[in-house]
Amino acid sequence: MAIETADVVSVASMIFLSKTLRLRYVLLVRLKAFKRSASHLAINQWRDTMNIGEVSARSGLPTKTIRYYDEIGLVSPQRDTNGYRSFRESEIQKLAFLSRSRALGFTIDDCRNLLVLWENNNRASADVKRIALSHLDAIDQKVGELVSMRRSLSDLIDMCVGDQRPDCPILKDLASS
């Protein structure tokens, strides 16, 4: 049975059409999702505030962390008539600032001080640098402690034969303290 050129073209056309329809379907689904999110954003812009779930999605912070930051006064969202938190864009910027500060290991108190400085246009950068240098010193101290711990543990591991005998220098050292 010979395959004719018309059959090959027909099969190729069906494959192309199938891929085109699939692509159209995917684009249509994405367009609908975009329209939903766009209308959602339009509603939020009209409202000019967001609830904690929306803020969590935008900031990448868990809702529990956002509530904690509210409780300790790092952010101060408005409250709706139903008592729910209602966040403005400025709180989202503060949360992003806090998230980055915490990722760098700053303490909550340092974050509070940095946030005050960030919001103060008359701040002296020397104040910011002082906080950062203090934190860097604390990091260097921790790194030194970790290097010392690693060295001690490595020495103990080297002394341990690691066979079937019960004698173990690691346990002896831990018990000697």
N, C-alpha and C positions, 0 to 999 in steps of 0.2 A: 504494500500500500504506500503510495507516494504522498508526501506532504506537499501540498501546493502552497505557493507563495501567498495566496489570499488567506489561507488558514493561519499561516505564521503572522501575517499582518493583523489578522483578526484577534489572535491570541495576544499579541503585543499591545494592541489597542485596548483590550479588556484589562490587561495588567496595568497599563498606564491609567486607564479610567478608574480602576480599583484604587490605585495609589492616590490619584487625584481626589476621589471621593473620601478616602480616609483622611487625607490632608485637610480637605474642606470640613469634615466632621470635627477634627481636632481643633481647627481654627475657630469653628463655630462654638464649640464648647468653651474654648479659652475666651472668646469674645463675650459670651454670656457671663462667664465668671468675672471678667473685667468690668462689665456693665454693673454687675451686682456690687463689686467692690467700689466702683466709681460712685454709684448711687449712695453706698454706705459712707464713703468719704464725703460726699456732698452733704449728707445728713449731718455728719460730724462737724463739717465746716460751718454749717448753718447753726448747729448747736454750740460750736466753738469749745466743746469739752468732750472728754472721753471717759468711759467707765474703766474700772481697774483691769478688766480683761483685755480691752483694746490697748491700754497703756502697757500691759505686760507683753502683748504681742509686738508692739512697736519698740519697746525698750530692750526686750530680751530678758528682763528680770522676772523671776517668779512673783506671783501675786502676794505670797507670804512675805517676801522681802520688801515689796512696795508698802504693804501694810505696816511692817516693822519700821521702815523709814518714816512713815507718817506718825506712828506712835511716839517715836523719839524726836520728832520735830525737824527732821532733815528736809522733808517736803510737807507742804500744807495745802492739800487739795480742798476745793470747796466741797460743800455737802449739798446734795439735792434735797428736796423737801421730804423724800423718803429716807433720808439719812445716808444714802450711798455716796461714796467718794466720787467726785467729778473733777477730772484732771484737765488742766489747760496745757497748752504747748510748752509753757515755761517750766511746768513740773516735769514734763518728758525730758527736756534739756537738762534739768537738774538730775534726774534719774540716770541719764546717760553719763553725766559727769561723775556721779557717785559710783556707777558701775565700773567705769574706767579707773577711778581712784582706788576702789577696793581691789580691782584686778592687779594693781601695782602694789598691793599689800598695805596701803595706808589704813591706820586704825579709824574707827568711827569718829573719835575726837579730832584726828587730823583731817578727816573728810569734812567734818563740821567747820573747822577753821578754814580749810581751803575753799569751801563753798561760800563762806562769808567773804573771803578775799575775792573770789571770782565774781561775786555780785557787786562788789565795791569798785566803781570806776576810779576812785582816788587811792587805790591800794598802792603799796610799794612792792615792787617785785622782790625786793630783799626779804620781805616777810614770807613770801611763797618759797623762795629759795631756802630760807632757814628751816622751814618745815620739811622740805624735800631732802635737805642735807642731813637733818636729824634722822629721817627715815632711812636714808642710805647707810648711815652709821649703824643703825639697828640691823639692817640686812647684812652688812659686813660682819657684825658680831655673830649673827646666827650662822653665817657661812663658815666662820672660824670654828664655831662650836661643832658644826656638822662635819667639818674636815677632821677635827680631833676625834669625834666619835667614830668616824669611818676608819681612821688609822688604828684606834684601839680595837675595834671589832675585827679589822683585817688581821692584826697581830694575833688575836685570840684564835681566829679561824686557822691561821698558819700553824699554830701550836697544836691544834687538835688533829689527831691521826684520822679520825672519822671511820674507825673500823668497828668490829663487834665488841670490843672491850668496853666496860662501863666507865673507865677513867676518861674524863673529859675536862680539859683546861678551861673551856668556856663556862661550864657549870661551876667549876671551882672559883673562877674569878667573880661570877655573879653572886655566889654565896659568901664571898669574903668581905663584901661591903658591909 
